[in-house]
Every structure is written in structure tokens, then in C-alpha cells.
Amino acid sequence: MHFEELIKTIKERRDTLKVTQDTLAQLSGVGLRTLKQFESGKGNPTLQTLQKLADVLGLQVSLKLKSTPAKR
């Protein structure tokens, strides 16, 4: 999932649940400023921050690693 899709998913889920940014920040323990920056595409949240938001929103975070050919 690309970063833009991640932002869209978080925002859509928050809107569907009718949760304000302020409420999500309080429930997740993520700073309101951090959440606003993330949703505006300016922030770079840690996996821990994403997990906190996902837990409150009932989402699952999964990480997909992709191997690349070794350079010689």
C-alpha cells in the first residue's frame, strides 16, 4: 500500500466512524498535530503511531517487505 492510500484509508475510516481528529488523537494517544500532519500528507508516522491509530479505528496494520536483487 502506498503512503497516499494509507492516508486515504485512515481518513475514510475516521469519517465512516464519525470520529473527529481531536477524538482520534485523544483515544489513540497520538498528538493532534501529528495526526493533522499525517492526514495532510506532510507527516511521516512511525509504525507505532500507525498501530495506535489502527487500533482505535478497528484496522489492521500489515507490513509487506519486498526483496530486491543484490547489487554487485
C-alpha positions in Angstrom: 0.0 0.0 0.0 1.4 3.4 -1.0 1.5 6.2 1.6 -1.3 8.1 -0.2 -3.5 5.1 0.1 -2.7 4.7 3.7 -3.7 8.3 4.4 -6.9 7.8 2.5 -7.8 4.7 4.4 -7.2 6.3 7.8 -9.3 9.4 6.8 -12.1 7.4 5.3 -12.4 5.0 8.3 -12.3 8.0 10.7 -15.1 9.7 8.6 -17.1 6.5 8.5 -17.0 6.1 12.2 -17.8 9.8 12.6 -14.7 10.4 14.7 -13.1 13.8 14.8 -9.3 14.3 14.6 -9.4 15.5 18.1 -11.2 12.5 19.4 -9.0 10.1 17.5 -5.9 11.8 18.8 -7.2 11.5 22.4 -8.3 7.9 22.1 -5.1 6.8 20.4 -2.6 8.8 22.4 -1.2 10.3 19.2 -0.7 14.1 19.2 -3.4 16.1 17.4 -0.7 18.0 15.5 0.9 14.7 14.4 -2.4 13.4 13.2 -3.2 16.5 11.3 0.2 16.5 9.6 -0.2 12.8 8.7 -3.7 13.3 7.2 -2.5 16.3 5.2 0.3 14.2 3.7 3.1 16.2 5.5 3.9 13.8 8.3 5.9 10.6 8.4 4.3 8.5 11.1 6.2 5.6 12.8 4.8 2.1 12.7 3.9 2.5 16.3 1.8 5.6 15.6 0.1 3.8 12.7 -0.7 0.9 15.0 -2.2 3.2 17.6 -4.5 4.8 15.1 -5.4 1.5 13.5 -6.3 0.0 16.9 -8.8 2.8 17.6 -10.2 2.6 14.1 -10.5 -1.2 14.0 -8.0 -1.5 11.2 -5.1 -4.0 10.9 -1.6 -2.9 10.1 0.4 -5.3 8.0 3.9 -4.8 6.6 5.0 -6.2 3.3 8.7 -6.4 2.6 9.9 -6.9 -0.9 13.3 -8.2 -1.8 15.4 -6.5 -4.4 18.3 -8.0 -6.4 21.6 -7.6 -4.7 24.0 -5.1 -6.4 27.4 -6.4 -7.2 
